[in-house]
């Protein structure tokens, strides 16, 4: 996900440009989208 335009960028989109940039706006700050899974830890 791009920081500037909030567009989700796929790994195939990143291969089109040299370096790590958003192919839509040219922003260099990208976030990893994580699934909304909560990890449960059992306590004693």
C-alpha positions in Angstrom: 0.0 0.0 0.0 1.4 3.4 -1.0 1.7 6.1 1.7 0.9 8.9 -0.7 -2.0 7.7 -2.9 -3.2 4.8 -0.6 -3.3 2.5 -3.6 -2.5 -1.2 -3.2 0.6 -2.1 -5.1 1.2 -5.7 -6.2 4.7 -7.3 -6.6 4.1 -7.4 -10.4 3.5 -3.6 -10.3 6.9 -3.1 -8.5 8.7 -5.0 -11.3 7.7 -2.4 -13.9 9.9 0.4 -12.4 13.5 0.2 -11.3 13.8 0.4 -7.5 10.9 0.5 -5.1 8.4 3.1 -6.1 4.7 3.3 -6.5 3.9 3.0 -10.2 0.9 5.3 -9.8 2.3 8.3 -8.0 6.0 7.7 -7.7 6.0 7.6 -3.9 8.8 5.7 -2.2 7.0 4.9 1.1 5.2 1.6 0.9 3.5 -0.3 3.7 2.9 -4.1 4.0 -0.8 -4.9 4.1 -1.3 -7.5 6.9 -4.4 -9.7 7.3 -6.7 -8.7 10.2 -6.0 -11.9 12.2 -5.7 -11.6 16.0 -3.1 -13.9 17.5 -4.5 -15.5 20.7 -2.1 -16.5 23.4 -3.3 -18.7 26.3 -2.2 -17.7 29.8 -1.9 -19.9 32.8 
